[in-house]
Amino acid sequence: MLVKTDVYRLRYWPRYLLAAIVCLSCPGIDSAHAEAAVDGGESTFTIPEATSEIPGDDVLEQEGAVIGEIFLAKYDVFDTSQPGENKSLFRLANRLHIETRDDVILNQLVIKRGDKYERRLLDESERILRGNQYLYDAKIIPIHYENGVVDISVATRDTWTLGIGFTASRGGGENKTGFEIDERNLLGTGLKLSLKTVKEVDRDSVMMDFHDPHLGDSWVSLAMRAANSSDGNTFQLIVDRPFYALDTHWAGGFSYLNDKRIDSLYDRGEKITEYEHDVQNYRVYGGWSDGLEGSWVRRWRTGFVYDNHEFAATVDEPIPLLIPEPRKLIYPFISFEMLQDAYEIAENHDQIDRTEDFYLGTHYSAELGYASEGIGSDRNALIYSTRIDSGFGSPTNRMLLASAYLSGRWESGENVNSMLGADLRHYHQQSEKALFFSSVSVAVSKDLDVDNPLLLGGDNGLRGYPLRYQGGTSLGLLTLEQRYYTDWYPFRLFRVGGAIFADVGRTWGEGPLGGENLGWLTDVGFGLRLGSTRSAMGKVIHIDIAFPINAEPTIDRVQFLVTTKQGF
């Protein structure tokens, strides 16, 4: 249905409360582990047909066409015109679901009535809309052209955004459980509000999150988090107006973090010692840019940082084996960013039958700050970081995504807490339903802060080993994965994929606790991937079985993992 306006009514409140009751009474569906994915086969996402013959994008741009009406084609969670989705439960879900408001969608477009038609801006608006968890997908096309005026249709489909229930996952030999009430599109406004209890290896927490990505229909976002944990508490506030589009000319923001917790140091997956860690961090910045010039964007930022870390012994371990030195860094900074307008879309890469946006240009950023004792720091230090990302090839054949980074501090005539690393991700699309993926990560460090160790284990790449298994001053990790994407669509809720994988990695040098280096560690395994086409709560559920090849006898010979990740 094409609509141009949206009148919000309080009659939605009873539906919202009833939806909560329905969710609580639906066993067997854990909505905390899923997110919308593009339907393949019987598509439930229909692009409205053009009402007149539309010239190509190049012709429209050459003729100086301007944008006229902007219509919204909004689709509900389930398409009941499809036989497989014309079910009583799905019809009930649509009735309970509160549709995303028109103004929420329209305010995220970088086009408006009277603008010159540019396909680039339509594509950028699509990417922005697809970045919202409450939307399954977004497509923008011209549907009518007459007398130099082109009308636009913005087609979107909502996801189910209310999650109520228990959650559970397992990785690196450890379990994580919890209960949550999580709404990602409160009353159709795009607001996120969640209340969670989490029990994990480090702590038990009760936390509340709130996020308004468009405060007062602007591009200013407001995010807050408050957590009460078994080992401390956290409060975080972020107010930010980012460079939301390539042609954005200014940005600015403020963040505040007060975090008190107990951190632990691990060796071979076992906790060796612990200490209290109290963090206070403030950051304020402003940025400016001339926008897109040719195919490049250049941006500058400047601001001020207060970063204070204090450490102490815990009650349970009054004499820890190792405790970090306190540090207090107060400094102004300046940063530069340069990026190329180069994006491509794909399917069946990191998601299952869902539109994916890949950056295949060059993106460079660098930041430099100076902390001085004269303004309250506990030392004089030059703080630096830089990063470069580049993409090569095409997602329809072979694609390589490469990045390199360097960060650290220069103090007392030497580099400290410095890290130099690189990551490579290679995709080889063998067919529409098969892809070979490989990745390589390497990192070298020097004099890392004790609370910033370099670790390798089941929580960051070696799926057959315990989490935080081995530390060192440098590491290397290779992942090989054969991916398969099926047409199986159980209950029209999940897309199903599979993977056969191998991980090979090791660290060099001594970690903060010393210890023997274990050399190369290898695991192999296989698993299922479940990508939900309906929910906004997660992305891809991983159910893996991994086998460590050359592990010590103390490690389980089979590792069972259930996790939710951003991609395949």
N, C-alpha and C positions, 0 to 999 in steps of 0.2 A: 504494500500500500504506500503510495506517495503522499507525504505530508509536508506542510510548510510551517505549521505552528504546533505548539504543544501546550495544553492547559493542564496544570498540575492540580490534582484534587485530593483532599484529605480522605476521600473514600478508600485510598490505597492502604491506609493504616490497618484496617481489619484484615486485608489480604496478607500484609506483612507479618502480622502476628500469627495468622493461620499457617503461613509458610513455615514459621519456626516450629509449630506443633507437628506439621507433616514431616519435617526433616528429622525431628526427634523420634518419630515413629517408623522410620525407614531403616531397618537393620541391613547390614551387609554392604552398604555403600559408604565408603569413607571419602567424602568430598574434599578432604584436606590434601588428597594426593592426586589431583587432576587439574587439567586446564583445557580450554577450547582448542580443538585442532581442526584443520580444514577437512571437510568431508570429501572423499573421493567416490567414484562410482555414482551412486544415486545422490547427486548433490542436493543439499537443502539450502543452498545459497544462490539465489537467482538474480542475475543482473537485469534490471528493467530494460525493455527493448526501446530502441530509439524511435521517436515519433516522426522523424524526417531523415532524409539522407544526410549523413554527417561526413564532411570531408576529413581527410587524415589530419593528424596533429600538426604536421609541418605546414599544411595548407592553411589551417586555422590561424597558426602563428604568423605566417607570411601575410595573410589578409588583415591582420590586426584585429581579429575577433575579440570581443569583450564578453565577460561572463554576465549572463542575465539572471534568471531564477536559479536558485539552488534548492533542489528537492531532496528530501530524505526518504529512502526506501529502507524501512526498519523491519527486521525479521526477528521473530521470537525464538526462544531456545529450541523448540521443536517445530518442525514443519509438518503440520497435521494433514497437509495435502498429499504427503507421501504415505502410501499404504503401510510401510513399516513403522511410521511414527504416529499414525492415527490410532493411538491407544488411549484408554481412559486415564492412565497414570500420566502420560505425556500431556494430554489436554488439561489435566488438573494442574500440572507444573506450569504450563503457560498462563493459566488463569491466576495462579498465585504469584507468578513472576512480575515484578515491577519494571517496565520497559525503561531503558535509558532515555532521559529527557532530550528533547530536540536541541535545547540551548547547550547542553553538555557536548553534543557532537559538533554543532555549528561553531562553537567558540574555539574548537581545536583546529579548525581549518585555516590554512595560511592563504586562502583565497576568499574573496568576497565579491558581491555584486558590483559590477563596474570595472573590475580589474581586467587587464589584458589576459587573454587565454595563454597559459603556458603549461604544457604537459608536465614539466618538471615540478610545478607547484602542486598539481594534482597528485603526482607520485609521492611528494613529500607529505602531503596531508594524509595519504593512505598509511604511510609508515608511522606517523604520529598516532593515528587512530588504532593501528594494530598493536601499538605499544601498551594499550590498556588491557588489563586482564579481563575486564567485563565485556569485551568485544571478541567474538570469534574470528572475525575477519572484516576487512573494509575494502571496497572497490569503488572508484570514482570514475565516471565516464560522461562524456557529452551525450545528450539524448535528443537535442533539438537545435537546429541552426537556421537562422533566418535574418536577413538584413544586417549581417555583421554581429549578431548577438547569438551566443551559444548558451543553452540551458544545461545545467549539470545535475546529475543524479549521484548522490552519496549513499551507497548501499552498505548496511552493516547488519550483523546478527549478534544478538546478545548471548551471553552465557549465564548459567545459573551461578549466582554469586554469594548465596548464603550457605555457610557450612557450619553445622552443629554436630559434634560427635567426638569420639575418641580417635586418636592418631597413634600410629606406631611405625617405627622404622628400625632397621638394624644395619650397621656398617662398621667395619674395623673391629668386629668382635664385640661390639657394645650395642645395647638397646637404647632407644629413645621413645618415650611414651608421653602422652598428654591428652588434654581435653581442651576443646576450643569452641568459641562462638565467633565466627568470622564472617563479616559482610564486606564485600569488595565494591559494592555499588549501592550505597545506602539510599533507599527511596528513589533510585534512578538518577542520583546526582553526581555519581562518580566518586563519592567519599568512601574511604575505607575505615572501618571500625572493628577492632577485634579484641577479645579477651581470651587469654590462653593460660593453661597450666602446663608446664613442661618439666619432665624428669629425665635428665641425661647424665652422662658420666661425670661432668664437672659440678653440676648444681641442680637444684630444684627451684623453679621460678614460677611466679604468677606475674603476667605482664599484660599491659594494655597498650594498643597501638591505635593512633589516629592519623589519617593522612587526607588532606584536602588538596588535590593537585591543581585546582584552579580556584583559588580563594576569591570570592566575589566575582566570579566569571572572568578573572584575569589569568595571566600566566604565572602568577605568584603561587607557590605551593607552601603549605604548612604541614609539617610532620612532627608528631610527638610520640615518645615512647616512655613509659614508666614501668619499672619492674622491681618486684620485691623478691629477692632470692635467698636461698639458704646460706649464702656466703656474702651477702651485701645487698646493694640496691643500685638502680640505674635510673637516671632521668636524662632524656635527650630532646632537644628542640631544634628544628631546622626550618628556617624561612628562606626561600630561594626563588629568584626569578632567573631561570637559566637561559642560555642561548638555545632556545627551543627549536629554532629553524635556521637554515643556512643564511637567511637574510635578516636575522635578528641583530640589532645594532647596539644593544646594551644589556647588561646582566648585573645582578647583585644579590647578595645574600648574607645570612648570619646563621651560625650554628653554635650550640652550647651542649656540652656533654659533662655530666658528673657521674662517674661510674666507680663503685667500690665492689671488689670481688676478691676471690682467692684464686690465684693462678697456680698451676702445677707444672713441674718438669718431668718428662717421661723418657724412659729408655727401654727399648724392646717391648713397647706397649704397656709397661708397668709404671705407675706413678712412683717417683723416687723422692721428691720433696715438694713442698708448697710454700707459698708466701702470700701475704696480703698485698693487693695492688689497688691504689687509689689514683684515679685519673680525673683531672680537670682540664677541659679543653674548650677554648673559644676561638672562633674564626669568623672574620668579617671580610668581605671582598666586594669590589666593583669591577665591571668589565665593559669593554667597548670594542666595536668592530665596524668596519665599512661594509660588512655584508658580503655577498657573493660577487666576486669580480672575476669574470670569465668562468673558469671552473674551480676556483680556489676561494677559500675563506680564511681570513687572518683575524685572530682575536687576541686581545690583551686583557689581563686581569692584574689587579694590585690589591693588597689588603694587609691584614694584621692577624697574627696567631699568638695565642697564649696556650702553652702545652706543658702541663706539670704532671709528673709521675712520682708518686711516693710509694715506698715499699716497707713492709714490716713483717716480723715473724707472726705466725698464727698461734692460736691457743693450743691447737692439737700438735703443733710442731714448733715449740718455742726456740729451738736452735736449728734452723734449716741448714741443709748441706750447702746451699748456695742462695744468695739473695741479691737481686740487682741493685746497682747504685742509683740513688735518686737523680732525676734530671728535671730541670726547669728551663724551658726554651721559650723566650719571648722575642718575636721578630716580625718586622715587616717583610713582605715578599712581593715579587713581580713574576708573572708568568706569561708565556706566549704559546699560542696554539695555531696550527695551520692544518687545514684539511681540504681534501679534494671532493668534489661532488661526483661520486661514483658508487652507485648502488645497483644491485641486481636482486631479483626475486627467484626463489626456487621452492621445490617441494621434496619431501623424502630425503632430507639430509640430517638435520638435528631434530626434526619433528616428524610426525607421521601424518601424511596427507594434510599438511597445513602450509599456508603461505609463509615463507621465511624470507627475511630481508638480510642480505649479506653486503657488507662494506668491502668493496674491491678497489678502493683508492689508496692514497697515502695520507696518513694522519700523524702529525708530529706535535709534541708538546714538551715544554720545559718550564721548570719553576726554580727560582733562586731566592733565598732569604738569608738574612744575617741576624743571628742572636747575639746580643751584647750584654755584658755585665752592667753596663751603664744604664740599661732600661729594665733591669731586674732579673736577667737570666743568671743561671749559676755558672755560666761559662761563655766564652766567645766562640762562636761556631758559624760556619757557612753551611747552610742546609740546601741541598740540591736534589733535583730529580728530573729525569727526562725519559721520554718514551716515543717509539716510532712503530706504527702499524701499517702494513701494506698487504694488498690482496692481488693475486695474479690468477689468470686463467678464467674459466667460466664454470658456473655450477652445473651446466648441462653436460660437462665432460670431466675435466680435471680442474681443481681449484686449490690454490695454496694460500693460506692466511698466515702471515708471519708478523711477529712482534719482537721488539728488543727493548730493554729498559735498564736504567741505571739510577740508583738513589743512594743517599748517604749524607754524612756530615764531615766537614773538614775542621778539625779542632786540634789544638796543641801540635800543629805541624804534621798531622797524619789523618788518613781516612779512617773513620769509624762508622759502625752500623751501615756499612756500604754493601750494596747488592748489585751485581751485574748478571743479567739473565736474558734468555731468549726462548720463545715458544713458536713452534711450527705446527700447523694443522693442515693435513692434506686430505682432500675428498676426491675419490674417483668413482663417478657414477657409471656403473656397469650396465644398468638397465633402469626402468622405471621402478622396479621393486628390489634392486640390489645396489649396494654401495660399499666400497672398501674405504675405511677411514684409518688414518695413522697420525700420530702426534709425537713430537719430541719436545721435551722441556729440559733446559740446562740452567744452572745458576751457580754463581761463585760469590762468596761473601768474604768480608774482612771485619773482624772485631765487632760482631753483632752484639747489640744489647741483649742481656740475658733473657729479658722478657720477649725477645723477638727471634726465637730459634729457627733454624732451617731444618725442617723435619720431612720425613718420607714414611708413608704407611698406608693403612687401609682407608683413611679418611681423605687422602689426596693423591690417589693414583695406583697404589699397589693393592688391588682388591682382595688378594688372597692372604693378607697379613693384618695384624692388629693395627689400630690407629696409633699414630705418633711412634712408629716402630723404631726408626733410626734417625739420629741427628748427625750433623756434620757441618763443615764449612762450605761444601759444594755438593751438588747432586746432579744426576742425570736420570731421565725417565723416558721410556719408549712404550707407546701403546699401539697395538695393532688390533683392528676390529672389523670383522665382516658383518655388515648389517643387512637385514632383510625386512621388507615392509609388505605386509600381507593385505588382502582384501577382507579379511575376517573382521566383522563388525558386531560383536556380541551385544545383544540387547539395544543396538544402535546407541551405545553409550561410549564404547572404547574402540579405538583402532589398535591393532595388535602388530607388533614387530618382534624381531629376535636378533640376537647377536652372538657371535663366537669371538672370544677375545684372548689376548695375551698381553701381560704387562711385564716389563723388564726395567729394573731401576736399582740405583745404589747411591750412597753418599760417600764422600771422601773427607778426611780430616776428622778432628774431634769435635763433638758437640759440647754444649755447656757443661755436661756432666762427665766428659771424657768417655771412656768405654771403648771396647774393641769394635773395629769396623768389620761389618759382616760381609762385605763384598757385594757381588751382584745377586739380586733377589728376583725371582721369576714366579709368575703364576699364570695359569690358563683357566678358562672357564666359559660358561655360556649363560644366556639369560633371556627373559622375556621383557618386552617394553610395551607399556600400556599408555596410550595417549588419549585422554578423554576429549570428546568433541563437545562437551556440554558444560563443564564446570570451570570456574575461574580460580580454583584454589591451588592448583599445582600445574606442572607441565607434563612430565613423563615419569611414570612409575617404573622403577628398575627392580626386577626380581632376578637376582644373579646367584649362581653357584660357582665358586672359585676354588681352585686347587693350588696351594703353594708347592712349587717344585723342589726347591732346595732349602726348605725351612728347617729350623731347629726342632728337635723332638717335642719341645714344650708347646708348639703351635698346633692348633687343630688342623687335621689334614683336609678338612672340607670347611669352607667358609660360606655361610648363607647370608645374603644381603638383601634387604628390602629398603630402598631409598627413593626419594623424590628429587629429581634434578631438573635443571632448566632445559635440558635437551637429551638426546639419545645416548 
